[in-house]
Amino acid sequence: MIQRYFLEVSYRGTNYSGFQKQANANTIQEEIEKAFAVIQKVPIELTGSSRTDAGVHALQNFFHFDYNGLVHPQFAYKINSVLPEDIVVKNILPVSNTAHCRFDAIGRSYKYYIYHRKDPFIRDRAYYYPYTLDLQKLNEVAGLITQYQDFTTFSKRNTQVKTFECVIENSEWTIEANQLVYHVKSNRFLRGMVRGLTGTMLQVGRNKISMEAMRLIIEGRDCSRADFSVPAKGLFLVSVEYRANIFD
């Protein structure tokens, strides 16, 4: 009988061209599919919950797949022994055959990490940004973002979505271990959205953009006015949230 499974994964995205499989590029999906075929002796095709870009990391992300057969009782241990060191399978969870890891997700959380003093030990996991920033203004503009639902301005071009509306539940800047961290949680995110929000807010924090100008940027629905220049290496997908009973 065919059974659907969710695969919970974590990875450092530095060496990969993104989450989703693509031609002539090394991706998280491709590595996991190859490792699965080694362990289970049959190929599968994974469906991903969130398509992180090249260089973006994840503390938690999910795939789902359908499988007609017995999964090895030590599957997680076995597949992790085959996978590269920067990808780990944390859990394999049987679900209903109608469960979908992308469409059933009800929330996603990201963090973007910034550091001000040169540090070789975090250079691949955070953005070195040696400028003076006003934390109070950063939090004011982070709060402003929660007042909107149309984020056309912060979506990169050539994206195939039916709507640019997102409901942001949390948006704030904090200090963690001497790093400046942007936290954002929403029901969904657009292509490039977190990096666009982060880069544009940094301009407010440097007093290069006023709060009123930020309002006009958001309401203008023109992505050429957003700053997408912050690098992928500072961005982490922290969690993907589902209804509590999806894993029953």
N, C-alpha and C positions, 0 to 999 in steps of 0.2 A: 504494500500500500504506500502511496506517495505521501510523504510527510513534509510539511514546511518547517524550516528552522530559521531563527534569528541568530546571527553571529555577531557578538559584541567584540569590537576590536579597538586597539590603541596603537598609535604610530607616531614616529617623528618623520615629518614629510620632506626633510631637507633633500634627500636623494631621489625624490619621485616627482613625476610630472602630473601629480594630482591623484585623486581618489579613484576616479572612474577610468576604466580601460579605454585606451585609444591607440590608434595605429602608430607604430614606430616610436613608442614611448614607454618607459618603465613606470608602472602605476601600482598603487596599493591593491586594487582589485586583481590585477594580473598576477601579482606575487601570491596572493591567497588562493586564487584558482589553481595555480601551478602546484602549490603545496598540497591542496585538497586532493588533486589527482594522484599525487605521490602516495598519500596516506590511504585513500579509499579506492584507488585503482580505476576510478571512472571520472570523466570530466563533469563539471557543473558550470552553470552561469549564475553569477551573483548579481543581485539588485541592491544598489546602495541607498542609504537614507539621506545622505547629504554629500553633495559633490564638492569637496574641498579642492581648492586650486593647488597648483604646483607649489611646493615648499611649505604649505600650511600643515600644522600638526593637529593631532586629535587625542584627547584623553579618553574620549568615548565616541565611537561611531558604530553604526550597524550595517550589516548586509542581511538579506534573506535569500534563501535558496530552497528548492524542492528536491527531495531525494527519495528514491525508491530502493530502500535497502537498509541494512543495519549500520549505524554510525559506530565507529570504533569506540569501545567504552572509555578509553583514555585519549579521546580525540584531541582535546585542547593540548595536552602534554605532547602528543605525537606531532601535531601540526606546528607547534611552536619550536620543536626541535629541527624542523625543516625550513621554517620561515627565516628571513634575514633578521638580524638582531634589532633592527629599528621598527619591526612590526610584531605585535603580539595579539593572539586571540585570547580574550579574557573569559569568554563563556559561549556555550552553544545552547540555545533554548528552543524546545519544540513549541510551536504556536499553531493556532487555527490556520487552515489552508487558505482562508480569506484575509489573514493579517498581512499588512504591507508595511515594510519598515520605513518607507518614505511617506506615503499618504496617511498612515495612521499616527505619525508623529504629531504631537500637539504643542511641542515647544522645543526650542534649541537655545543653548547658551554658548556664548563665545567670550574669550578674554583676549585682549591685545596688550602685550608687554613692551614697555619702554624703559631704557636705562640712560642715565645722564653722564656717568663716569665710565671711561673705557674699561671693559672687563672681558678678557679673552674666553672666560668660561661660560658665558651666556650669549656669545655673539651669534650663535646659530639658532637661538630661541627667543630673541628679543631684538628690538630696534634701538640702536645707539642714536640718541637724539639730544645733543649737548646744548640745548637752548633753555633759557629761563621760561617757565610756564606758570601761569596763574591757575592754581588748583581750584579756587573758588569759581572762576569763570568757566573752567572746564566742566564743573558740575552743574553750573547754571545752564550751559548749552546742552549738556547731557539730559537734563530735565526737560528742556525745550523740545527735544526730539520726541519725547513720549506724548506730546500734544498732537502729533501728526500720525496719519496712517498711509498717506501716499508718499512713497519713497522713490519715485521715478528718478529724481536727481541723483540718487546713490546706487543706481543700477547701471552696470556697464552696458554698452550698446550690443546689439545682435544677440539678445537673450530672448528665448522663446517662452514667455510667460503670458498668461491671460490677464493678470492683474498685477499692479505694483503696490497693492495694499498689504501692509504688515501691521500687526498689533504688537508694539513694544511694551513688555511688562516691566522691564527693569533696564535702566541706563544710568551708569554712574562710574566715576573715577575714584580709585583708592590707591594707597601706597602699600605695597607688599614686598617685604625683604629688599628695601631700597630701590624697588622698581615702581614705576607709575603704571597702573593697570586699568584699562577700560573694560568694564563688565557690561554685557548687553544680552538680554533674553527676549525672544520674540516667538510668535507662533510660526513664523517663516522668515527666510532671508532671501534677498535677491543676489544676483551675481555681482560680487565685488562690494556688497553693501557695507560690511563691517569695516573694511579697509577705507572705503569712501567716507564713512562717518568719522572714523578715527582721524584720517588725514585732514579733513575739513575742520574738525573740532580743535585740532592742534593749532590751526591758524587763529582760532578764537583765543586759545590759551596764550598765544604769543602777541595778542593785541593787534593782529594784522586784519582780522575780520571782526566787526561789531556784532552784537546779538541781533540787532535789527537787520544787518546785512545777511546774517545766517538765516533769519526767517525768509528773506527774499530768495535766498539760494534754494531753500527747501520748497517754497511755494512756486518757484520758477519751473520746476520739473525739467531741468536741463542738466544732463550729466556732465557737460563740459565745464560747469561751474563748481563741481565737486573736486576734491583733491584725493586721487586714488594712489598717490605716490608712495605711501608707506609700504615697506616690503612684506612679503608673505611670512617671513620667518618669525615675526612677532605674534602671529595669530594662532590661537588654539581653539578648536571646537571642544568645549568642556563637557557637554552632555546633550543627549537627545532624550526627550521625555515622551512617554506613552501613557495611555490609560493603565491604571493599576492592574486591571484584569486581563490585559493582553497576553500575559505569560501564564495564566491559569491553565 
